[in-house]
């Protein structure tokens, strides 16, 4: 998820009752809820190093205790006190865990098991930016502030905002469960149809609607092609009306040679639905550029090979 969502979730967690654990609970939780994204420093070395590092070790379960230690030490250093450091550390663990769980719900995924396994775990439930989640978290965050302003004007006692915070956390659980049910329905629909005379070998569904939770992007894979559908689960699904059909290039020595490029190898570690394209280039004579991208995101890895299928260059681009 985006860092606004992570930060607002930390604020809500604090107001839900964790602010009783430590006087600096809100700062501990906000820093911890964002600390796994410290992997952005890899972007200083370029696009490919950042792509390789993103949602890697800093998002793994093994590294969570170390990730939690960093914000705890920062807050203790700024406050110049180690008093209550145990409670502070537990709060930071909760903040880090909230980050990993939220990232797990979207299509990008998380590599929880590094360094033992590089498998990507993802639920394909939410967009990286989800307006419904934003809205509820903002209400739970800003609502008590507005309430205090009104209370100060009329001389009434202001509330703590705990009730709104608990409601927001409950909403996240119920909302994601609802998204899970809708996602499963989309998968069932895609699997139940015939496409160009045959059954799919693989299907997937990803959230697309920022407002309408019934809008999904469907992906159907056949041996020789892939089909992309825009789905509204409140309407009938037509398997003969794809938004786009992508034909797979036949196996060839060019593709085999391109797979040896470092950038393409790293990209394929991430890509769940790779799309290949072989494009002739004029210079040098007889050369080809092989591009591969993941249908879910606008990332591309490529390699240029000469007429003898020797790799001349490779790269990665957002």
Buried (B, 14 or more C-beta within 10 A) or exposed (E): BBEEBBBBBBBBBBBBEBBEBBBBBBBBBBBBBBBBBEBEEBEEEEBBBBBBBBBBBBBBBEBBEEBBBBBBBBBBEEBEEEEBBEBBBBBBBBBBBBBBBBBBBBBBBBBBBBEEEEEBBBBBBBBBEBEBBBEBBBBBBBBBEEBBEEBEEEEEEEEBBBBBBBBBBEBBEEBBEEBBEBBEBBBEBBEEBEBEEEEBEEBBBBBBBEEEBEBBBBBBBBEEBBBBBBBEBEEEBEBEEBEEEBEBEEEBEBBEBBBEBBBBEBBBEBBBBBBBBBEEBEEEEEBBBBBBBBBBBEBBBBBBBBEEBEBEEBBBBE
